[in-house]
Amino acid sequence: MILAGTLLRELVAIPSVSSMSNRAVVEWIQRALEPLGWHHRLFRYEDAAGVEKLNLIVSPEPMSDGRIEAELAIVCHTDTVPFSAEWIEATDLHEKDGMLHGCGACDVKGFLACMLAAVAGIKTDELNKRLCLVFTSDEEVGCRGARHLLSCDAIHARYAIVGEPTSLAPARAGKGYCLASIKVTGRAAHSAFPEAGRSAIFAAARLLREIEALAQELVQDRNYAFSPPWTTLNVGEVHGGTAKNVVPAECSFLLEWRPIPTQRPEVVLERLRGIIDRMKAEESQEGIEIQVEVLRTDEGFETGVDSAVIRSVMRGSDSEIKTIAFGTEAPWLARMGAEAVVIGPGSMLTAHSPRECVPIAELDACVTMLRRAIGELCG
């Protein structure tokens, strides 16, 4: 039996930062699955920088050129976040105290290794419904690979298991992720004569106070499956001004919101534009322009607790069903028709850092869980 830890060592040794092509990882996956004789389809695109990216779908059954109909899709992304040069052992998986350390060990190559180990022991002639393994690109930079599959109408699945570090606790729902860039433009002037200019920073400050008030209003719409149970807002970056003695002509900031799945992602955007229209009507805003560029409006997902896919990953486990606030590909699988669950070995608390690691025991348990889920949903 192939051990997930052995596969993980080889996967971690292949750098696959989102800025790079993921072809090396995809070709390694294809070689690893070659002894099974499964069928492969590639969905290629180029990112904004012209770098080749690949999505790979694998199934025991032949796949036509049209949309693939699957009973179960097990989904895993192939990219990682960047790692610093100081992290010397980033691509050299090493064990310490029952944990395997390395870049991508838990986010999310650990799950990828479990997928491959799980299917290695499956008797495909005992599967009555189609199983697909889906390997995506660019999850860490906006789920672009999953978006590409959706735009191609590549696959429609009844159920989806999406790999992310949850310490093997199934997440049946997740908040969405939205992002907008807001640019406030005024008029520059010498700070000794402020009346000759229009301060973009002062105007942005007034807008930020309105956004803070909006955040408090959103507390009223609640989904108690989450903590906190409302849509959250955050302004994580603010940039503006050129010098201490210049009335600033520009100020920009990033507004992030994570909508609960029972609320449309556009709600915040609609209220924001209402605030801006009201501010433009005020005399104090004369000469000020405010532009909003929407960068992402990803909705959340929510799967019922009684779904077969939830039951399949819960069987034999004492973990409690949970919800998550971080972004995943599950909403995109939901748009492809799937009842989705997010689950995987390792904790997101160690991901995206030199502390990244995954428990060996959770890798083994994940392989068992995936085999059982495949048997229940496709057998």
C-alpha positions in Angstrom: 0.0 0.0 0.0 1.3 3.4 -1.0 1.8 5.7 2.1 0.6 9.3 1.8 3.7 10.5 3.6 5.9 9.0 0.9 4.0 10.7 -1.8 4.0 14.0 0.2 7.7 14.0 0.4 7.9 14.0 -3.4 5.2 16.6 -3.8 6.8 19.0 -1.4 10.1 18.7 -3.3 8.3 20.3 -6.3 8.0 24.1 -5.9 4.6 25.1 -7.0 4.1 28.8 -6.0 1.2 30.4 -7.7 3.4 32.7 -9.8 4.9 29.6 -11.4 3.4 27.1 -13.9 2.0 24.1 -12.1 2.9 21.8 -15.0 5.6 20.0 -13.0 3.1 19.0 -10.3 0.4 18.0 -12.8 2.8 15.8 -14.8 4.0 14.2 -11.5 0.4 13.4 -10.6 -0.2 11.9 -14.1 2.9 9.7 -13.6 1.8 8.6 -10.1 -1.7 7.6 -11.5 -0.3 5.9 -14.7 -0.3 2.4 -13.2 -4.0 2.6 -12.6 -4.7 3.2 -16.3 -7.2 6.0 -15.5 -8.3 8.6 -18.1 -7.1 12.2 -18.0 -8.3 15.5 -19.4 -6.3 18.7 -19.2 -7.8 22.2 -19.2 -5.1 24.7 -20.0 -5.0 28.5 -19.7 -2.5 31.3 -19.2 -2.7 33.7 -16.3 -2.4 37.5 -16.6 1.4 37.3 -16.7 1.2 34.8 -19.6 2.3 31.8 -17.4 0.8 28.5 -18.4 -1.6 26.9 -15.9 -3.2 23.5 -16.0 -6.3 21.9 -14.5 -6.4 18.2 -14.5 -9.4 15.9 -14.3 -8.9 12.2 -13.9 -11.5 9.4 -13.9 -11.5 5.5 -14.1 -14.0 5.9 -17.0 -13.4 7.5 -20.4 -14.4 11.1 -20.6 -15.9 12.7 -23.7 -15.0 16.2 -25.0 -18.2 17.6 -23.5 -19.2 18.3 -19.9 -18.1 15.6 -17.5 -21.0 14.3 -15.3 -19.6 12.9 -12.0 -21.3 11.5 -8.9 -18.3 12.5 -6.7 -15.5 15.0 -7.4 -12.6 15.0 -5.0 -10.9 18.4 -5.5 -7.4 19.7 -4.6 -5.4 22.7 -5.7 -1.8 22.3 -6.7 -0.3 25.7 -5.9 1.2 27.1 -2.7 1.9 30.6 -1.3 5.4 31.9 -1.7 8.0 31.0 0.9 11.0 33.0 2.1 14.6 32.2 1.2 15.3 32.0 5.0 13.1 28.9 5.1 15.9 26.6 4.0 13.9 23.3 4.4 10.7 24.6 2.6 10.9 21.9 -0.1 12.6 19.2 2.0 9.9 17.4 3.9 11.1 16.4 7.4 9.5 14.8 10.4 9.5 16.0 14.0 7.3 14.7 16.8 4.9 13.0 14.5 4.5 16.0 12.2 5.7 16.4 8.7 7.0 19.9 8.0 7.4 21.7 4.7 5.8 24.2 2.3 2.4 22.9 1.3 2.5 20.0 3.8 -1.0 20.9 5.0 -2.1 23.5 2.5 -2.7 21.4 0.6 -0.3 18.8 -0.7 -1.0 16.6 2.3 -4.6 16.1 1.1 -3.3 15.7 -2.5 -1.1 12.8 -1.3 -4.1 11.3 0.5 -6.1 11.4 -2.6 -3.5 9.5 -4.6 -3.0 6.9 -1.8 -6.7 6.4 -1.4 -7.4 5.6 -5.0 -4.4 3.3 -5.4 -6.3 0.6 -3.5 -9.7 1.0 -5.1 -11.2 -1.7 -7.3 -12.7 0.4 -10.0 -14.9 -2.5 -11.3 -16.8 -2.1 -8.0 -17.7 1.6 -8.7 -21.2 2.0 -10.1 -21.1 5.8 -10.4 -18.4 8.1 -11.8 -15.6 9.3 -9.6 -13.4 12.2 -10.7 -10.2 13.5 -9.2 -9.9 17.3 -9.9 -6.6 19.0 -9.5 -6.7 22.8 -9.9 -4.3 25.7 -10.3 -4.2 29.2 -8.7 -6.4 28.6 -5.7 -4.2 30.8 -3.6 -4.6 33.8 -5.9 -8.4 33.8 -6.3 -9.5 30.2 -7.2 -8.7 31.0 -10.8 -8.3 27.4 -11.8 -11.8 26.5 -10.5 -13.2 29.6 -12.2 -11.7 28.4 -15.5 -13.3 25.0 -15.1 -16.7 26.7 -14.5 -16.3 29.0 -17.5 -15.5 25.9 -19.6 -18.5 24.0 -18.3 -16.0 21.2 -17.7 -17.6 19.2 -15.0 -20.9 18.8 -13.2 -20.8 16.9 -9.9 -23.5 15.8 -7.5 -21.1 15.7 -4.5 -17.7 17.3 -3.9 -15.0 16.8 -1.3 -12.7 19.8 -1.3 -9.3 19.5 0.3 -8.3 22.1 2.8 -6.7 21.9 6.3 -9.5 21.4 8.8 -7.9 18.9 11.2 -10.3 16.4 9.5 -13.3 18.2 10.8 -15.9 18.4 8.0 -16.9 22.0 7.1 -20.3 22.1 5.5 -20.5 25.8 5.0 -18.2 28.7 4.3 -18.4 32.5 4.0 -17.7 34.1 0.7 -14.8 36.4 -0.1 -15.2 39.8 -1.8 -12.7 42.5 -2.5 -12.9 46.0 -3.9 -10.3 48.7 -4.6 -11.6 52.2 -3.8 -9.8 55.3 -5.1 -10.6 58.8 -3.9 -9.4 61.7 -6.0 -9.1 65.3 -4.9 -6.9 68.2 -5.9 -3.3 68.9 -4.9 -2.2 72.2 -3.3 0.4 73.6 -1.0 -0.6 72.7 2.5 -0.1 76.4 3.5 -3.1 77.2 1.2 -5.4 74.2 1.8 -8.4 76.0 0.4 -6.8 75.8 -3.0 -7.0 72.0 -3.0 -9.3 69.2 -2.0 -7.9 66.6 0.4 -8.4 63.1 -0.9 -7.3 61.7 2.5 -9.9 63.8 4.5 -12.6 62.6 2.0 -11.4 59.0 2.3 -11.6 59.3 6.1 -15.2 60.4 5.9 -15.9 57.4 3.6 -14.2 55.1 6.0 -16.3 56.3 8.9 -19.4 55.5 6.8 -18.0 52.0 6.0 -17.4 51.4 9.7 -21.0 52.3 10.3 -22.0 49.9 7.6 -20.1 47.1 9.3 -22.2 47.7 12.4 -25.4 47.5 10.4 -24.4 44.2 8.9 -24.4 42.7 12.4 -28.2 42.6 12.2 -28.3 39.9 9.5 -27.1 36.7 11.1 -26.3 33.1 10.3 -25.6 31.4 13.6 -23.7 28.6 11.9 -20.7 31.0 11.9 -18.6 32.9 14.4 -19.0 35.7 14.1 -22.5 35.0 12.6 -22.6 38.1 10.3 -20.8 39.4 7.2 -17.5 41.0 8.3 -15.8 44.0 6.7 -12.1 44.9 6.8 -10.0 47.7 5.4 -6.5 46.2 5.4 -4.6 48.7 3.3 -4.7 52.5 2.9 -2.4 54.4 0.6 -2.3 58.2 0.0 -0.4 61.4 -0.2 3.0 62.5 -1.6 4.6 64.7 1.0 3.8 66.2 4.4 3.3 69.7 3.0 1.1 68.8 0.0 -2.7 68.5 0.2 -3.1 65.0 -1.1 -4.7 64.5 -4.5 -5.2 60.7 -4.1 -6.0 58.2 -1.5 -6.9 54.5 -2.1 -7.7 51.6 0.1 -8.8 47.9 -0.2 -12.2 46.9 1.2 -12.7 43.2 2.0 -15.9 41.6 3.1 -16.8 38.0 3.8 -20.5 37.5 3.3 -22.5 34.8 5.1 -23.9 32.3 2.5 -27.5 33.4 3.2 -26.6 37.0 2.0 -25.8 38.0 -1.6 -22.2 39.2 -2.0 -23.5 42.3 -3.8 -25.4 43.6 -0.7 -22.3 45.3 0.6 -21.4 46.7 -2.8 -24.9 48.1 -3.2 -24.9 49.8 0.2 -21.4 51.1 -0.5 -22.5 52.7 -3.7 -25.5 54.2 -1.9 -23.1 55.8 0.6 -20.9 57.2 -2.2 -23.9 58.7 -4.0 -25.0 60.4 -0.8 -21.6 61.8 -0.1 -21.3 63.1 -3.7 -24.5 65.0 -3.1 -23.0 66.8 -0.1 -21.5 70.2 -0.6 -18.4 69.2 1.4 -17.6 66.6 -1.3 -17.5 69.1 -4.2 -14.4 68.4 -6.3 -14.0 64.9 -4.9 -14.3 61.8 -7.1 -14.7 58.3 -5.8 -14.1 55.2 -8.0 -14.9 51.6 -7.0 -13.2 48.7 -8.8 -14.6 45.3 -7.8 -11.9 42.7 -7.7 -13.8 39.7 -6.3 -17.4 38.8 -5.4 -17.2 35.1 -4.4 -20.3 33.9 -2.7 -20.2 31.4 0.2 -21.6 27.9 0.2 -23.8 25.9 2.5 -24.5 22.1 2.5 -27.2 20.6 4.6 -26.1 18.6 7.6 -28.1 15.6 6.3 -26.3 15.5 2.9 -24.9 12.2 1.8 -21.4 13.7 1.3 -21.4 15.0 4.9 -22.5 11.6 6.2 -19.8 9.9 4.1 -16.9 11.8 5.7 -18.4 11.7 9.1 -18.7 7.9 9.2 -16.4 6.5 11.9 -15.4 10.0 13.1 -16.2 11.8 16.3 -15.4 15.2 14.8 -18.1 17.9 15.0 -19.4 19.5 11.8 -18.1 23.0 11.5 -18.1 26.1 9.3 -15.2 28.1 8.0 -14.5 31.8 7.3 -11.5 31.4 4.9 -11.9 31.1 1.2 -12.0 27.7 -0.6 -13.0 26.3 -4.0 -16.2 24.9 -2.5 -18.4 27.8 -3.7 -17.2 27.1 -7.2 -18.0 23.4 -6.9 -21.4 24.4 -5.6 -21.9 26.4 -8.8 -21.0 23.3 -10.7 -23.9 21.5 -9.1 -22.3 19.9 -6.1 -23.2 19.5 -2.5 -19.8 20.2 -1.1 -17.8 19.6 2.1 -14.4 21.0 2.9 -12.1 18.7 4.8 -8.4 17.7 5.1 -5.5 16.9 7.4 -3.5 19.7 9.1 -4.5 23.0 10.6 -4.8 26.3 8.8 -3.1 27.8 11.9 0.2 26.5 10.6 -0.4 27.2 6.9 1.2 30.1 5.0 4.2 30.1 7.4 7.5 28.3 8.1 5.6 26.5 10.8 3.5 24.6 8.2 3.1 20.9 9.1 0.7 18.0 9.0 0.2 15.2 11.5 1.2 11.8 10.1 -1.8 10.2 11.9 -4.2 12.6 10.2 -2.8 11.7 6.8 -3.5 8.0 7.5 -7.0 8.8 8.8 -7.7 11.0 5.7 -6.8 8.1 3.3 -9.3 5.8 5.2 -11.9 8.5 5.1 -11.6 9.1 1.4 -11.8 5.4 0.6 -14.9 5.0 2.7 -16.5 8.1 1.1 -15.7 6.8 -2.4 -17.3 3.4 -1.6 -20.4 5.0 -0.1 -21.0 7.6 -2.8 -19.8 5.7 -5.9 -19.9 2.0 -5.0 
